[in-house]
Amino acid sequence: MNQKFSVTGMTCSACSAAVEKGVKNVKGVDSVVVNLLGNSMLVEYDGEVTGQNTIIQAVENAGYHASVFVKGKEAKSSETAENKVQTELKEMKQRILISFCFLIPLLYIAMGHMLKFPLPAFLHGEKNSVTFAFLQFLLTLPIVYTNRKYYQMGFKTLFKGHPNMDSLIAIGSGAAICYGIFAIFRIGYGLGVMDMDVVMQYSMDLYFESAATILTLITLGKFLEARSKGKTSEAISKLMDLSPKTAVVVRDGKETEIPIEEVVIGDILAVRPGQSIPVDGVITEGNTAVDQSALTGESIPVEKSAGDKVMGATINKTGFFLFRAEKVGDDTTLSQIIQLVEDANTSKAPIAKLADKISGVFVPVVITIAVLATVIWLLTGETFEFALSIGIAVLVISCPCALGLATPVAIMVGTGKGASNGILIKSAEALEIAHKINTVILDKTGTITEGKPKVTDILTAEGVSEEELLKTAATIEKPSEHPLAEAILEKADEKKILPLAVTEFQAISGRGIIAKDKDESYYSGNSYMMKEQGIDVTKLLKAAEDLAEDGKTPLFFAKGKKFLGVIAVADVVKPTSMAAIKELKSLGIDVVMLTGDNKKTAQAIRRQLQIDKVIAEVLPQDKESEVRKLQQAGKKVAMIGDGINDAPALARADVGIAIGAGTDIAIESADIVLMKSDLLDAVTAITLSKATIRNIKENLFWAFFYNTIGIPLAAGVFYGILNWKLNPMFAAAAMSLSSVCVVTNALRLRFFKPKYKTL
């Protein structure tokens, strides 16, 4: 079974790696995915072997806290997720303010004399050395107390055997403070025996200001980091804000405003212009235009009338209407979008797992390097103070914040950006794999084409008007339930042509339709029917054959023995399909069309859209094997289909993309869901994947590059050659800056824009 848990106390990827490792060791656990940004954990386990309490205990043993995630708990809580972020930022602001209030006078006292700044008389001279040192210690204490979280979590995880970023900060700053206290005692001893050399030596080697600066700068860095991370889920926050809190329900003929939670399936709801639609449903009365841009990205409001579906959280622009609630609560489109994006952020891309593995061993290795560096410098004859500063600098500069943030922040921004463009990416793995796609398989009906027949050509016989042909065609086809008949009736309605009534109607299999009224007979069908009825169609026969070659279905019409003309009907290509296929090919992707339609129609579409390869007359159950064949040939395959008869192929593909999903977004077999039934969104999904992975690689490069350069510099590798030594204060500033840089770089994805605007 799958269970989601809330986990608190994690600060870096070493933390998430420790939690993951601890839970994986529990017998019966199959898989664990920890989300550092979301403070959550998804565990798949055998309920007969282990349980929730055992898993929670494993997290506790690793040094963190866990509880079973309760869906909807956050919504009911008086403190929303956004308020929690604001509360956290407010608390960090207070910590920074208190820290700087004490740090500024501390730095002035400790370093002012180096800059020739005047100091009070009671701090001057060797006799006042204890006062000079002890005042620095007193100014450091409030900073240490304000930032005590680093020590609480750092030492707790260290003693549990899972040291993390806080452990590095706690050991580094703690060592500096302990050395400062030792120095106070040495100054006191020097004054007691009147050894002024000892007094002067230790007066100049106090590390209180280093410890205080480390804590203050790291807190400042984490504040900037938290503020930036708060922007990563902006798209989802906007969606959550869209959901109305109340709905107007019509019961017993009266309108009553009720909380959104009380709406049940079957309720009739009223929506006025400008109001947000509360839940998903079907219009029962009225006409309007609905702004669906927040959910689907469509810039133009969509016309709606009785029988049309509406989605919760979209905006009613013009008319008043009533609709019947069909999906409420967690089943609405908005709720499912939010859930899908949350699931994507909880899941891990393969590239993120690599970073986590590295982080898991990184902290112990850094502690070892710090200890070795300290010992080696002592053995080379350097002072204890010098060796200690080297060890502290290594610990502080090596914090793996940047490494831990490199992937999850980019994934969160990428999936959020996709959601705001009507592209729902269901897992981080799908987002990563999409950039490797080199072959795209397209279903024809409903994907490349509209999935609904339309009139494409009207050819009239000599002396016959288009209006006369359409009126006769509509008259014959009105009683028919055939999809081609529907296309003709739609065209007649578009031209405002009203069909006549017929008294008799007969469908002849493989031929067409014969209809009669009081005075006349009407014929609709193929050329064989016309020939059997003795009607001459030779003048338009060649043109009809050409239409058939183009994948269209020509229908011949006659009134009595008089031939009226030909109307061609076809499942027309969507307006954006040509541009989408062209763009896919420009990305170096092979395009294959897979269809159950006949070869002639398939070839016509191939010629029209310049598709590389077509596989026609394929049964739904055989589509999956076609995908497998391409994979066996070494191709990375994306399957784009409607998610119903294409389900096996979507599941088999490296990335399954469901198109034409409309409001049915929870298609289990697809990895990516396109809300707008537009192939250009598939192009956007692939380019978004490329942009996200490029961003992650940039982040990882800078995180690794920073540590590769920073650790040797802090360890004093360049001291003997270039006399370079890194002060622990500058190490703290550099570490904080690296994390902020990685998050800021990830936030650039917020400016990603699709190359083409979908319809």
N, C-alpha and C positions, 0 to 999 in steps of 0.2 A: 504494500500500500504506500501511497504518497502522503506525506505530512509536511506542512510548512510550520516553521518555528521562528519566533522572534529572538534575536540574540543581541545582547547589549555588552558594552565594554570593549568592542573591537576598535582599534585605531589605525591599523595598517595591514598590509597583506600578510605579514608574518602572523598576525592575530587570526585572520581567516584561515590561513594554512594550518595553524595549530588546532582550531576548532574542527576543521575538516578531517585532520589526521586522527583526532581523538574520537570523533563519531564513527569514522570508518573502521576503527578497531573494535567497535561493538559488534558482537556476534549477531547475525541476522540482517545487518545493514548492507544493502546492495550498492547504493550510491548516495553521495552527499554533495550538494552544491551550496556554497556559502556566498551570500551577496553582501560585500563590505559596505557599499553605499546604502543599501536598503536595510541593513542590520537584520537580515533574515537568512534562513537556511531551509533548503528543500531536501528532505530525506526520503529515500525509497527503501522500505524495509519489510521484512517478513513479520507480520503481526503475531504469528504463532511462536516466534522465537524470541522477539524482543518487544519492548513497548515504549511509550512516550517518556515515562519516568526514567528509564535506563538511558535513553538518548540525552535527556536533560542533564542527568547526572554526569554523563561523559563531557558535556560542555562545561559544567561546573568544575570538573576535575582539571580541565584545561585552563581554568582561571577566569571564566566568563559566566554570564548569566543567560539563561534561556527559559522560554515559556512557549506553550502551544499558541500558534498564531490564530486569532479569532477573526474571521472575515466580518467586516462591517463594524468591528469594535471601534476602529479609529473614527468612523463616520459618526457614531453615536456619542463619542467622547466630546466633551466641551472644547477640547484642545485638538484642532485639526493638525494634519501633517505640516501644513504651512506655518501654523502657530508654533509648533514644536521647533521648527527651524529658526523662527524669529526669537523664541525663548532662548534657544542655544546661543544664537548670535549675541543676544542682549547680555547673557551671562559671561560670554567670552569678552565682550566689550568692557564689562566691569573689571574682569581680571586684568585686561591690558591696561586700563586706566590706573588701577591700584599699583600694578607692576611698574609702570612708568613714573608714577608719583614718587616711588621710593628709589627707582633706578637712577633717575637724573641726579639727585643729591649724592647718591652712592658713587656714581662715576665722577662727579665733581670732586668729592673728597679723595677718591682713590687715584685719580689721574690728573686733577687740576694743576698740581704743582709741576707736572711735566710740561704743561702749556703755560707756565708762569702765571696761573690764576691765583689771586690772593686767597689764603685759607685763614680761618679764625685762629687766634693766638693759642687757644687750648689744644690745637692739633699740631702745633709746630714743635720741632725739636725731638731729640731722642727721649727726653723725659716723658713726653706725652705720647709715646709710641703705643702703649696699651690702649689709651683713649682713642687714638687714631684707628687702631685695628678693631677694637671692640665696637666702635660706632658703626663701622662698615658691616660687622656681623649683625648688629641690631637692625640696620636698614635692609639687610638681606632676608631676615626672618619673615617679614610680611609677604615678600615676593615668593618665598618657598611655600608658605602656608596657602597663599592664594592659588598657587599652581600645584598643590599637593596631589592632584589626580595622577600626575606623572609617576610619583613615588608609589602611590597606592597600587596602581595597575602594573607599573614596571617591576616592582619587587615581587608582587604576587605571581605574575607570570614567570618571572625568573626562577622563583622557588618551586614552581610547578613543573619546571623543565621546558617551558615554551617561551623563552625571552622574545620580546617584541620591541617596537620602536620606543615605547615608553621606558623599557628596560635600559636602552642605550642612554636616554636622557637622564634617567634616575641615577645610573652608575656614574656617568660623566659629571653631572652637576654635584651629585653627592660626594664624589671624590674630591672635587674642588673645595666644597664647604668643609669637609673633614680636615683637609690639609690646612685651610685657613684657621680652623680652631686649634690645630696642632701648632700653627705659627704663633697664635696669641700666647699659648703656654711657653713657647720658646722665647718670645719677647719678654714675658714676665720673668723667666729664668735669667735671661741676659741682664735685665735691670737689677735683679736680686744679687747677682755676683759681679755687677758692674762690668760685664763683657759687652761693650758697645758695638763690637763687630757683629756679634750674634744679633743684637737688637736691630742694627741697620739692615743686615741681611734679610731677616724675616719680615721687617717692616715693608720692604720692597717686593716681597714675594707672596703677598696675600692674593688669594684667588676668589674672594667673595664677589667682586664685580664681574668676573668671568661667569660664575655660576648664575648670578642674577640676570646677566645679559642673555645667557643661553636660554633660560626659562622664559624670559620676556619675549625674545625674538621668535622663539618657536611657537609661543602662544599667538603672537601677531601673525606668523605665517599660517597657523591653523585657522585663525579667524578669516584671513583673506581666502584661504582654501575653501572653508565652509561657505563663505558668501558666494564664491564662484560655483560651488557644487549645488547651491540652492537654485541656480539658474538652469541646471542641466535638465530638470524635469519640467521646464516651463510649459512645454506643449501639453503635457498631461495635466498640470495644474489648471491650465486654461480650460481644458475639457471638463474637469471636475467642477469648476466654477459654473459651467454652462447649465448643469442639471438644475431645473427649478425645484424649489422646496415645497411648493403646493400645487394642487390641480383643482380645476373646476369640474365637478362631476354632476351629471344630470340624473337625478333619481326621483321617481314619482312626479315627473314634469317640472321639478324645481332644481335650480342650479345651487350647488353647495360647494364652498371651498374647503378642501380637506388636505392634510399633509400627504406628500407624495407616497409615503410608506403605506398609506391606507388604500391606495388604488389597487383594485383586483382585476384579474382578467375578465373581460366581458362588460366592464363599466363603460358607459357612454360619457365622453368628456367633451367639454366645450372649449374652443380656443379662439381668441379674438386677435385682430391684427396687432403685431408688435410683441405678442406673447411667445414665450418659449413652450414648445410642445413637451408635455411632461413625460410620456412613455411611448413605446412603439405601438402602432395600431393601424387600422384601416378606416379611411374616411367613409362615413355613412351618409353625410349630407353636407352640401356646400362645395364651393370652389375657392382655390387660393393659389398663391405662389409661396413656396417654402425655401428659405435660405438654408442650404445644407452644407455650407462652406466649412463649418467647424469640424464636421465629421468626414466629409468626402473631399473637401478642397475645391468643389465646384463653385466658380465665382458667380455664376448666373443662377438666380432663384429658379426652382423647378416647379412647373405648373402641376397642380394636383386637383383631382375631382373625386367624386364618389367611386369607391372601389380601389383607389390608389393607397399604397402604404405610406405611412409617415414615421419618422424616427424621433425618439425622445431627444431633447436638448437642441433640436433644430428650431429655427425661428419662423413663425408665421408672419409673412410680410403684408398680405393684402386683405383677403376675405375672412369672414367668420365661418367656421365649420364645426361639425360634430364628428367624432371618430370613436371607434370601439377599441378598447385596450386589448392588445394581444400578447404583449411581452412587458412584464413589470419587474421592478427590483433588479436583481443581478442578471436577468435575461435580456435586458435592453441592449441595443446596439452600443450605446455609450459605455455601459458597464463592461461589456465584453471587450471593447477597445482598450479600456483602462486595464482590464485583467490581462489581455494579451501582451501589452507593453510591459506590465509588471513582471509577467512570466519571462519575457525576453531579457529583462534586466537581472532577473534571478539566475537565469541560465548562464553558462560560461562558454565563451569562445575558446577553441583550442589554444589560441595565442595567449589567452589570459591564464590558462592552466600552467603554461610554461613559466610565466612570471610568478605565479603562486609557488611553484616548486622551488624556484630560485630563492624567493623571499623566505621560504621555510627554513633554508639552511644558511641564509645570508647573515642573520643576526648573530647566531652562535659563532660563525666564522669571523665576524667583525670584532666580537668580544675577544676572541683568541688573538686576532691581529693587534688589538689595542694593548693586551697584556704583553705580548711578545715584543711590540715596539718599545714599551716602557722598560722591560727587562733588558733588551739589547742596548738601549741608550745608556742605561745605568752601567752595564758591563763595559761600555766604551769609555767610561770615565766622566760622563756628563752628570750634572747635579740632579738630585732627586726632583727638584722643582721643574727642571727642563723636561725630564723623562715623563713626569706626571702630566705636564701640559700637552705633551705629544699624545699620550694615551687618551686624555679627555677629548682632544681635537678629533682623533680617529673615531671615537664613540659617537660624537655629536654630528660629524659631517656624514656619517654612514647611514643615518636613519632612512629606511627604505620607503618613505612616504611616496616619493615620486614614482617608484617602481610599482607600488600597489595601486596608485591612482591612474597609471598610464592607460590601462585597458577599460576598467568599468566606467569611468567618466565618459570616454569616447563612445562606448556602447550605449550608454544611457542617452546621450545627446543624439546619436544616430537613430535610435529607435523612436525617440520623441519627435525628431524631425520627420521621419517617415510617417508617423501617425498624423502629423499636422498636414501632410500631403495626401492623406487617404491611403497610405501604404502601411499595412500592419505586419510587422516582422515578429514572428512568434518565438524566435530563439536567437540568442547571440551567435550560435553556431551557424544558423542560416545566413545571418548578416555577414559572417566571415567567408563562408564557402561561396556566396554569390559572386564575390570578386574574381573567383577562379573559373567561372563558367566559360566554356568555349563552344558549347553547342546548346541551342535553344530549340525545343520541340514545341510547336504550336498546334493546338486543336483548331479546327476550322470554324465549325458552327458555334456562334456565340463568343468566340475569341477573336478571330480575324474578321468574321462577318457579324452582322447584327443578330443573327439567329432567328430572324423573322422575315418571311418573304415580302418583297416590295415590288411595285411596278417600276420597271426600268426603261422600257421602250414601248411606244404606241405607233404602229404602222397602219395607216388607213388605206383602204382600197380607193380606186379612182371614183371621185364624185361623192365620197363619204366624209363627213366632218368628224373630228375627234370627239366632239360632244355626243354625236349619234352613236359612235362605236362604244364609248364608255357607258352611255345610258343603256344600250342593249346588253353589254357585258354585265353591268350591275344587276339588271333585271333577271338575267339567267342565273347568276351566281348567288343572289340573295338567299335563296332557300338552302344553299349548300353549306356544309360545315368544314369544307376543305380549306387548309391554310392559304392556298393560292386564291381562293374565292375571297377570303378576308382581305388580301392585298388589293384586289380589284375594287372591292367596296370602299376601302380606305381612300383609294385614289379618286373614286367618284365623289366621295364625301368632301375631299379636299377641294375638288372643282365645283362643289355645291350642286352636283347632279343627282336628282332623285330617281331611284329605280321604279319601274312599273310593277304591278302585281301580276303573277302568273297563276293559271288555274291547274296546270299539270306540271310535274317535275319528275324527270327520270334520269338517274345516273347509270351510265353504261360503263362497266369495268373495262379499263384499258383503252377507252375511246374518249369519253367526255360526258356531256350533259345535253339532254333534249328537254326544252321547256315549252309550254303552250299557253296562250291566252285565248280569248274567244275567236279572234280573227287570224292569228298568226302562230307559226312555229319558230322557235329560236334554237340555234345550235352553238355549242361551245365545246372545243376539244382539240385533238391533234389532227394532222393532215389526213390520216386514215379515215377518220370519221367524216371529214368533208368529202373525201373521195366516194365513200359509201353512200352519201346523200346526194351525190351528183353535183356537188358545188365546186366550181373551178377556182383554185387558189394559186395557180401557176405563177401569176405576176409577183406574188410576195413569197413564194416557196423558197427561193434562193436566200432572200433576206432572213427568213425564219431559220433556215439551216445555219446561216452565219451566227445568228443569235444563240442557237443551241451549241455551236462550237465554243462560244464564249462562256458556256456554263449556265446559260439562262434557259428558262422553260417557255417556249412560244405557245400561246393559246390562240386558236383560230376561231373567229366568230362569224355567224351568218344569221340573216333574218329571212326565213323562207328559203328561196334559192339564191338570194342575193348575198354575195360575200362582202363583209364589212371591213375586215382587216385582222391584224395580229396584235396581241398585247403580250409582251414578254415580262415574265415574273422571275425574280431571283432573290436569293439570300444575299443582300448587297454587302460589300466590304465596308467596314467602319471607316469614317473619315480620317482617322489617325493611324490606321493600320500600315499604310504605305510608309509614312514617316517613321513609325516605330521599327519596322523591318529594316529600313535603310540605316537607321541609327544603330541597330544591333549589329549589322554587318560592318559599320564603320568602327565598331569596338573590337572587330576581329572575331566576331561570333558567327558560327555557321547556323543557318536557320533552316529547320526542317518542318514541313507541315504534315501532320498526321490526321487522317480523316476517314470516316466510314463512308463518305460520299463516293459516287462513281468517279472513275478515272478522268472522264471528259470534263466534268465540273472542276475537279481538283486541278487538272492541268491548266484550265482557263484562269483559275485564281493564281496559280504559280506564275503564269505569263504576265498577268496584270501587276503582280506585286514583286516580280523578279526574285522569287524564293529559290534558294539553292537546290532543295530536294523535296520531293513530295512522295508520301506513302499513302495510297488511297485504298478504299474498300477494306479497311481494317476494323475488325470487331472490337467492341470496348474491352473485352477480356484479353485481346492480343496486343493492346497498346503498351501494356507493362513490359511484354517481352521485347518490343521494339526499343524501349528505353534501355533495357538490360543489354541488348546487342551493342548499342553505342557505348555504354559504359565499359563493356568487355573489350572494346576497341581502344580504350584508354581516354575516352572523352569525359569531361565534367559536364553533366547534363542538367539543364533546367527544363522542367515540363510546365507549360502554361496551359491550363484548361479550366473548365467550368466547375470542377470539384465534385461532380456527381458521377457521370459515367467514366470520368477520367481519374477517379480516386486511386485505383491501383497504380496507374502510371505516375501520379503525383507523389505517392508514397515511395515508389521505387527510385525516382529521380534524386539526384544529389540535392537539388532545391526544387520543391514543388510550389508553384505559384498559382493560386486560385484567382481566376478572373470572372467577372460576371456574378460576383457573390452578393451584391446588393446589401441587404441587411443581414443575410445569413453568413455572418463572418466567422462563425466557429466551425470551420471546415477542418476536421481532424487530420485529414491526409495532407494538407498543404502546410508549408513552412512560412509562406508569405501570402497575405490576402490583399487583393487590390479592390478598394471600395467602389471605384468608379467604372469598372468594366472597360478599362481603356489600356490598350497595349503599351502606350507611351509610359504608363506608370511602371511597367515591367522594366523598361529602359532606365527609368529614374531609380528603381530599387537596386539595379545592378551598379549604376554610377554612384549611388549613395553608399553601397557596400565598398566600392573601390576607394571612395573618399574617406570612409571610416577606418578602413584597414591601413590606408596611407597615414592617417592621423595617429593611429595606435603605434605604428612602426616609428614614426617621428618621436612620439612620447617615450617609447622604450629605448630608442637610440640615445635621447638626451638623458634619460634616467641612468642608463648603463655608462654612458660617456662621462657623466658627472661623477659617478662613483669611481670609475676607472682612474680618472685624473685626481679626484678629491682625496681618496684614501692614501695613495702614495705621498701626496703633498702633505697631508696631515701627519703621516707616520714619519716624516722627516727624511724621506728618500733623497730629496733634492737639497737637503741642508748642507751636506759635506761638499757638494759640487757648486751649487749656486747660492748657498747661504739662505735658502727659502725655508721659512718655518711658518706654519699656519696657527695664528692665535685662536683659541677655542671660541672666542666671541665671533670672529669672522666665520668660523666653521658653522656656528649656529645660524648666522645670517644667510650663508650660502645654502644650507640645507633647506631652510624655510623658502628661500627664493626658488629653489629647484622645483618644489611641490607646486608653488603658485604658477610657475612657468608651464608645467605639464597640464594643469587644469585649464589655464588660459588658452593653451594651444588646442585642447579638446573642445573648448567653447567656440572655436572658429567654425566648427561644424554647424553651429546655429545659423550661419550665413549661407549654408548650402542652398542652392536654388536649382530646380529642374531645368534642363536645357530647353525643353519644350513645355508649353502650358497645355495640359490636357483639357478636353472639352467638358 
